[in-house]
């Protein structure tokens, strides 16, 4: 490969790529905007849940006469009893979030020292009803505990003497805490997906797009060898992918400033983990740059290339979601040998500031193998006349 010619091709391809407004929009603008939009949506939905938690729970009460439990409900200020002739219809319409049936003679049973029965009817398919019922059950449990305490006091039992174990929980996490845990769940999944598919639009245009515009043949007649042309195109896709990844990180940063609860608080990484994450994201970018170019060269036209390349993002979601709840401090050894999952595993370790040289070397070795395999496929595809000139 002639470096001089490869650089000429690279400059030409980058100019053509970023001259197209659609590429700028899909590779830079969308990645920057997507996370702030997610942060806004998450903030909106979270605030709605918080508001629901702070409001009294609307219930329909079915009972024969007023009971002490009903009085307790009113005194807590957390229950709003709605009068309705059709409780089932009210629950179906979510006018009430639950129906509470208190059996006849409930107070008499409580006073006689036996157990009173309460039935809570709710709609499990409704998130609002389900969450409200959890609060309702805690309130009823609190009333039950108060009755139990009164019974124990009546027979002279010291409540403190019944406590066998005192629990004190102390976190050993130096920084990050819950914020870091949430961050380590979401960030590796998103950054690996963006690292892999950020160059997708460019790869589609530089392969199938050129074939469709019939600009590939004139390029092949120049002094530049096929390997030099391919090298220029490959690095154009790679640079586009890196720009897209950086754009998504900028969007990530903006989102965290817009909504501090987007991925929790207290997340701050030193330089070494950031460098490790950057190296392996670049490695993933190189792998998929080759794969995307290979598929793009094979396709007859732009539309066909988009059809072939679309499943890549879906395939990436499988390992991304599989490792979403993976603990960065307890990654199984086998994960460092599985494609894509090993990159996510290294990123998760880096986020909790675990820099294991053995794991890094294992994943780095596999990443180099995948890069060479990807390049091998691309070179062979580009050498085939039947593929380059297929219509």
Secondary structure, DSSP 4 states (H G I P E B T S, - for coil): --HHHHHHHHHHHHHHHHHSHHHHIIIIIHHHHHHHHHHHHHHHHHHHHHHHHHSPEEEEEE-SS--HHHHHHHHHSSEEEPP-S-HHHHHHTTSSSEEEEE-TTHHHHHHTTS---EEEEE-TT-HHHHHHHHHHHHHHHHHHHHHHHHHHHHTT--HHHH------------S-HHHHHHHHHHHHHHHHHHHHHTTHHHHHIIIIIHHHHT-HHHHHTSSS-HHHHHHHHHHHHHHHHHHHHHHHHHHHHHHHHH-TTSS-S-----HHHHHHHHHHHHHHHHHHHHHHHHHHHHSSSHHHHHHHHHHHHHHHHHHHHHTTT--TTS--GGGGGSTTHHHHHHHHHHHTT---HHHHHHHHHHHHHHHHHHHHHHHHHHH-HHHHT--
